[in-house]
Amino acid sequence: MYWTLRSIPELADLTRSERQLVWRHYCRYGFRHWQVWVALIICVLCIVFGGWFAHYLGIPGSLGAGMGAGIGGLFYRQIGIIYVRPYLREASDRHT
């Protein structure tokens, strides 16, 4: 599991500001893969389902949507990182 940018091996040796800069540049490369798009759709569905399910249980829908966003966002981020890592490795190899 990648909890932070520092937990991504290709970014671990960089300073915090360098990690953020490199990640911002390469994170969009993940969208070249259909799997990242599916993960994004699943994230949105988790938000919608969480809001609906919370409303069904009689608790605020926003609370359920927030919980769905957390679950879906975690899933989406993990998939996104998996598909961005090869680009990070390639960039790292070019600079060494």
C-alpha positions as CSV (number, residue, x, y, z in Angstrom):
1,M,0.0,0.0,0.0
2,Y,1.2,3.5,-0.9
3,W,0.0,5.8,1.9
4,T,2.1,8.8,0.9
5,L,4.3,9.9,-1.9
6,R,7.3,9.0,0.2
7,S,6.2,5.3,0.2
8,I,6.6,5.1,-3.5
9,P,10.1,3.7,-4.0
10,E,11.0,5.9,-7.0
11,L,10.2,9.0,-5.0
12,A,11.5,8.0,-1.6
13,D,15.0,9.5,-1.9
14,L,13.7,12.9,-3.0
15,T,12.9,15.9,-0.8
16,R,9.3,16.6,-0.1
17,S,9.1,19.5,-2.5
18,E,10.8,17.4,-5.2
19,R,8.5,14.5,-4.7
20,Q,5.5,16.8,-5.1
21,L,6.9,18.4,-8.2
22,V,7.8,15.0,-9.9
23,W,4.4,13.5,-8.9
24,R,2.4,16.5,-10.3
25,H,4.3,16.1,-13.6
26,Y,3.9,12.3,-14.0
27,C,0.5,11.6,-12.3
28,R,-1.4,12.5,-15.5
29,Y,0.5,9.7,-17.4
30,G,-1.7,7.2,-15.5
31,F,-4.7,8.3,-17.6
32,R,-3.1,6.7,-20.6
33,H,-4.3,3.4,-19.2
34,W,-7.9,2.2,-19.2
35,Q,-7.5,0.6,-15.8
36,V,-7.0,4.1,-14.2
37,W,-10.2,5.3,-15.8
38,V,-12.1,2.3,-14.5
39,A,-10.7,3.0,-11.0
40,L,-11.9,6.6,-11.2
41,I,-15.4,5.4,-12.2
42,I,-15.4,3.0,-9.3
43,C,-14.4,5.9,-7.0
44,V,-17.3,7.9,-8.2
45,L,-19.6,5.0,-7.7
46,C,-18.4,4.5,-4.2
47,I,-19.3,8.1,-3.4
48,V,-22.8,7.7,-4.9
49,F,-23.4,4.4,-3.3
50,G,-22.1,5.7,0.1
51,G,-24.5,8.6,0.0
52,W,-27.4,6.4,-1.1
53,F,-26.7,3.8,1.5
54,A,-26.3,6.3,4.3
55,H,-29.6,7.9,3.3
56,Y,-31.2,4.5,3.3
57,L,-29.9,3.9,6.9
58,G,-31.3,7.3,8.0
59,I,-27.9,9.0,8.6
60,P,-26.8,12.1,6.7
61,G,-26.0,11.3,3.0
62,S,-23.0,13.5,3.1
63,L,-21.4,11.3,5.8
64,G,-21.9,8.2,3.7
65,A,-20.7,10.0,0.6
66,G,-17.6,11.0,2.5
67,M,-16.9,7.5,3.6
68,G,-17.4,6.3,0.1
69,A,-15.0,8.9,-1.1
70,G,-12.4,7.7,1.3
71,I,-12.8,4.1,0.2
72,G,-13.0,4.8,-3.5
73,G,-10.2,7.4,-3.3
74,L,-7.9,4.9,-1.6
75,F,-8.6,2.3,-4.3
76,Y,-8.2,4.9,-7.1
77,R,-4.9,6.2,-5.7
78,Q,-3.4,2.7,-5.4
79,I,-4.3,1.8,-9.0
80,G,-3.1,5.2,-10.2
81,I,0.3,4.8,-8.5
82,I,0.7,1.3,-10.0
83,Y,0.4,2.6,-13.5
84,V,2.5,5.8,-12.9
85,R,5.4,4.0,-11.4
86,P,6.9,2.8,-14.8
87,Y,7.0,6.4,-15.9
88,L,8.7,7.4,-12.7
89,R,11.3,4.6,-13.2
90,E,11.9,5.7,-16.8
91,A,12.4,9.3,-15.7
92,S,14.7,8.2,-12.9
93,D,16.8,6.1,-15.3
94,R,17.2,9.0,-17.7
95,H,18.5,11.3,-15.0
96,T,21.1,8.8,-13.6
